[in-house]
Amino acid sequence: MQTKIEPLDNSLSYKLFGIDFKNPVWTASGCFSYGLEVAENLYDISQLGAVVVKGLSFKPRTGNPPQRIVETPCGMLNSIGLQNPGVEYFTQKILPQLRKYDTVIVANIFGEDEDEYLKVAEHLDRADGVYILELNVSCPNVKKGGIAFGSDPETLYSLVKKLKQVTDKPLLVKLSPNVTDITVTADASVEGGADGLVLINTLLGMAIDVEKEKPIIGLKTGGLSGPAILPVAVRMIYQVYEKYGSSVPIIGVGGITTAQDALQHILAGAVAVQIGTANFYDPYSPLKVIEGLKKHLKRKNYSHFLELIGKAHRLEIK
């Protein structure tokens, strides 16, 4: 798989995995649905670098019982439970509509065991219009007592290696931050054959209703996202880039609301960024980040954003 990054004809466009991207601003899975609601009611999603669709399982899932979302200081907790109509419905009903737009479609996939992951990947490998697969490894492995795939390096390595045998599409592994050392699971993913890494998924959290004196989320815990997790994401991207440099493409996600946030991810080592929770309170935030990046490059006299990737590692501390 081609991992070389090449600039194209403007300050934000580039080629990665042999795919042309208009800019490095993507949407994050679960925070933009399948992109059609925005495309039909707000703006042309062809302006985006990529759209990462809501997570897909082999069969439809109804998700978790309520309550599934709660606001927290500088963020939100969610426990949606990966509700989705299943991969077959996606490829038959949703994907044909997405193909009308000139942007890169990335399919986020998950399963309860290796077999389900493989079935989803095989199905999408044949799907015209899906450019990249993003692997959600924060899901519980039902055959190993509910431990998340991304928490066990051996299980993660096995899963990635087997997936690479059933698909020719670039495979990105979206790593969980709920581990002691993010570089350990990054190693397992890379050794298994991952083409790139996505850092980070949500942090495990909880909120308690002090009047009812019980957890607010129906299943007690949920994934924390939003501006509160920005420093954690930046730190983990920095750590992984420090180990691999530009040899392993990193897609940054976590806490990005503004172009300044996105630049922190890029300077730490990200080749692209995903906008997640910000879409809920400002659906135009991806477009604002794109414009903000253009202005920053012009103000700082850079010819292309690729000059900034990992630059925080190259500056000497005086």
C-alpha positions in Angstrom: 0.0 0.0 0.0 1.3 3.4 -0.9 1.9 5.6 2.1 3.8 8.4 0.6 2.2 11.8 1.0 2.4 14.2 -2.0 1.2 17.8 -2.2 -1.2 18.6 -5.0 -2.3 21.9 -6.7 -3.2 24.0 -3.7 -2.0 24.6 -0.1 -4.4 22.0 1.4 -4.8 19.3 -1.3 -2.6 16.1 -1.2 -2.4 12.5 -2.2 -2.3 9.8 0.4 -2.7 6.0 -0.1 -2.9 6.9 -3.8 -6.1 8.8 -3.1 -6.5 12.6 -3.9 -7.8 14.6 -0.9 -9.0 18.2 -1.4 -7.9 19.1 2.2 -7.0 17.3 5.5 -10.4 18.0 7.2 -12.5 14.9 7.6 -15.6 14.3 9.7 -15.5 11.8 12.5 -17.6 8.6 12.6 -20.8 8.8 14.7 -20.8 12.6 14.6 -21.9 13.2 11.1 -24.3 10.3 10.5 -23.8 9.3 6.9 -23.3 12.9 5.7 -26.6 13.0 3.7 -28.5 15.1 6.2 -25.9 17.9 6.0 -25.6 17.5 2.2 -29.3 17.9 1.7 -30.0 20.7 4.2 -26.8 22.7 4.9 -23.9 22.5 2.5 -22.2 20.5 -0.3 -20.1 17.9 1.5 -17.9 17.8 -1.6 -16.0 20.6 0.1 -14.7 18.2 2.8 -11.5 16.2 2.6 -13.4 13.0 3.6 -16.6 11.8 5.3 -16.2 9.0 7.8 -19.6 7.4 8.0 -21.3 6.1 11.2 -20.0 2.7 12.3 -21.2 -0.3 10.4 -21.8 -3.9 11.6 -22.8 -6.9 9.6 -26.4 -7.0 10.8 -28.5 -4.0 12.0 -28.1 -2.9 15.6 -30.7 -1.1 17.7 -28.1 0.3 20.1 -28.1 0.8 23.8 -31.1 1.7 26.1 -31.6 5.3 27.1 -30.3 7.6 28.5 -27.6 7.6 25.9 -26.2 11.1 25.9 -25.3 13.6 28.6 -23.5 17.0 28.4 -20.4 17.4 30.5 -18.1 20.3 31.2 -16.4 21.0 27.8 -17.8 17.9 26.2 -20.3 15.1 26.2 -20.7 11.4 27.2 -22.4 9.1 24.7 -23.4 5.5 24.9 -25.3 5.1 21.6 -24.2 1.5 21.2 -23.3 1.8 17.6 -26.8 1.8 16.3 -26.9 1.3 12.5 -28.9 -0.4 9.7 -26.2 -2.9 8.8 -23.6 -3.0 6.1 -25.9 -4.4 3.4 -28.4 -1.6 3.8 -25.6 0.9 3.7 -24.2 -0.3 0.4 -27.6 -0.7 -1.2 -29.4 2.4 0.0 -27.0 5.0 1.4 -23.7 4.6 -0.5 -25.4 5.2 -4.0 -26.5 8.6 -2.7 -23.0 9.4 -1.2 -21.4 8.7 -4.6 -23.0 11.8 -6.0 -20.6 13.9 -3.9 -17.0 14.6 -4.8 -15.4 13.6 -1.5 -13.6 10.5 -0.1 -15.9 8.1 1.7 -14.4 6.2 4.7 -16.4 3.4 6.2 -16.0 2.8 9.9 -16.5 -0.9 10.8 -16.9 -3.0 13.9 -18.0 -6.4 15.2 -18.5 -8.4 18.3 -15.9 -11.0 17.2 -13.3 -11.4 14.4 -15.8 -13.2 12.1 -18.2 -10.2 12.1 -15.3 -7.8 11.4 -14.2 -9.9 8.5 -17.7 -10.2 7.0 -18.1 -6.4 7.1 -14.7 -5.8 5.5 -15.3 -8.4 2.8 -18.6 -6.8 1.9 -17.2 -3.3 1.8 -14.1 -4.4 -0.2 -16.5 -5.0 -3.1 -18.3 -1.7 -2.6 -17.7 1.0 -5.3 -17.4 4.4 -3.6 -15.8 3.3 -0.3 -12.2 4.3 -0.5 -10.9 3.5 3.0 -11.9 1.3 5.9 -11.5 2.6 9.5 -11.4 -0.1 12.2 -13.2 0.6 15.4 -11.4 -1.5 18.0 -13.0 0.0 21.1 -15.8 -2.6 20.8 -16.1 -5.5 23.4 -14.9 -8.9 22.1 -17.8 -11.2 23.1 -15.5 -14.3 22.8 -13.0 -12.9 25.2 -15.2 -11.8 28.1 -16.1 -8.4 26.7 -12.6 -7.0 26.7 -12.2 -4.4 24.0 -10.2 -5.5 20.9 -8.0 -2.4 21.2 -7.0 -3.2 24.8 -5.3 -6.5 24.0 -2.3 -6.1 21.7 -2.3 -9.8 20.6 -6.0 -9.8 19.8 -5.6 -6.5 17.9 -2.6 -7.8 15.9 -4.5 -10.9 14.9 -7.6 -8.9 13.9 -5.7 -6.4 11.8 -3.6 -9.1 10.1 -6.7 -11.1 9.1 -8.5 -8.0 7.9 -5.6 -7.1 5.6 -6.0 -10.6 4.0 -9.6 -9.9 3.0 -9.5 -6.3 1.7 -7.3 -4.3 -0.7 -8.6 -1.0 0.6 -6.4 1.1 2.9 -7.0 0.0 6.5 -6.9 2.6 9.3 -7.0 1.5 13.0 -8.8 3.8 15.3 -7.1 3.4 18.6 -8.7 3.6 22.1 -7.1 6.0 24.6 -8.2 3.7 27.4 -4.9 2.0 27.6 -1.7 2.4 29.7 0.6 3.0 26.7 -0.8 4.0 23.3 2.4 3.0 21.5 1.9 -0.6 22.4 -1.4 -0.9 20.6 0.0 1.3 17.8 2.8 -1.3 17.4 0.3 -4.2 17.3 -1.7 -2.4 14.6 1.4 -1.6 12.5 2.9 -5.0 12.8 -0.5 -6.5 11.8 -0.3 -4.5 8.6 -2.4 -1.3 9.3 -1.9 1.4 6.6 -2.4 4.2 9.1 -3.7 5.0 12.6 -6.5 7.2 13.9 -6.0 8.8 17.3 -8.0 8.9 19.4 -11.4 7.3 20.2 -13.4 8.5 23.2 -12.3 8.3 26.8 -14.3 6.2 29.2 -16.3 8.3 31.6 -19.3 8.6 33.8 -21.8 11.2 35.1 -24.0 10.9 38.2 -27.3 12.6 38.8 -26.9 13.9 42.4 -30.7 14.2 42.9 -31.5 10.7 41.8 -28.2 9.5 43.1 -27.4 7.2 40.3 -25.5 7.2 37.0 -27.2 9.2 34.2 -26.2 7.0 31.3 -28.4 3.9 31.0 -25.4 1.6 30.9 -23.6 3.7 33.5 -20.5 4.6 31.5 -20.0 6.3 28.1 -17.4 7.7 25.8 -16.2 11.2 26.6 -15.6 13.5 23.6 -15.4 17.2 22.8 -13.0 20.0 23.7 -12.1 18.4 27.1 -10.1 15.6 25.4 -8.0 17.8 23.0 -4.9 17.7 25.2 -5.1 13.9 25.5 -5.4 13.4 21.8 -2.5 15.8 21.0 -0.3 14.0 23.6 -1.0 10.6 22.1 -0.5 11.7 18.5 2.8 13.2 19.6 3.9 10.0 21.3 3.1 7.8 18.3 4.7 10.2 15.8 7.7 10.4 18.0 8.1 6.6 17.5 7.2 6.2 13.8 7.7 9.7 12.3 6.2 10.0 8.8 6.4 6.3 8.1 2.9 5.7 9.6 0.2 8.2 8.6 -1.8 9.4 11.6 -5.3 10.8 11.4 -6.0 13.1 14.4 -9.4 13.2 16.1 -10.4 14.4 19.5 -11.5 17.8 20.8 -11.1 19.7 17.5 -13.4 22.8 17.3 -11.3 25.4 15.6 -8.4 25.6 13.1 -6.1 26.2 16.1 -7.1 22.9 17.5 -6.5 21.2 14.2 -3.1 22.7 13.9 -2.1 21.2 17.3 -2.9 17.8 15.9 -1.0 18.5 12.7 2.1 19.9 14.5 2.0 16.8 16.7 2.2 14.6 13.7 -1.3 14.2 12.1 -1.6 14.1 8.3 -5.4 14.8 8.5 -7.9 15.7 11.2 -11.5 14.6 12.0 -14.1 16.9 13.3 -16.5 15.1 15.7 -18.5 16.5 18.6 -18.3 20.1 17.2 -20.7 19.1 14.5 -23.5 18.8 17.0 -23.4 22.4 18.1 -21.9 23.9 14.9 -22.4 21.8 11.8 -20.4 24.3 9.8 -17.3 23.8 12.0 -15.5 21.6 9.4 -15.8 24.4 6.8 -14.6 26.9 9.3 -11.5 24.8 10.1 -10.7 24.5 6.4 -10.8 28.3 6.0 -8.9 28.8 9.2 -6.1 26.5 8.0 -5.9 28.4 4.7 -5.6 31.7 6.6 -2.9 30.3 8.9 -0.8 29.1 6.1 -1.0 32.4 4.3 -0.2 34.4 7.5 2.8 32.2 8.3 3.9 32.1 4.7 3.8 28.4 4.2 3.2 27.0 0.7 1.5 23.8 1.9 0.2 22.4 5.1 2.4 19.3 4.8 5.3 21.5 5.9 3.6 21.6 9.4 3.2 17.9 10.0 5.2 16.9 13.1 6.9 20.2 13.2 6.5 20.4 17.0 9.1 17.6 17.1 11.7 19.5 15.1 11.9 22.7 17.1 14.7 22.9 19.7 13.9 24.1 23.1 16.0 27.1 23.8 
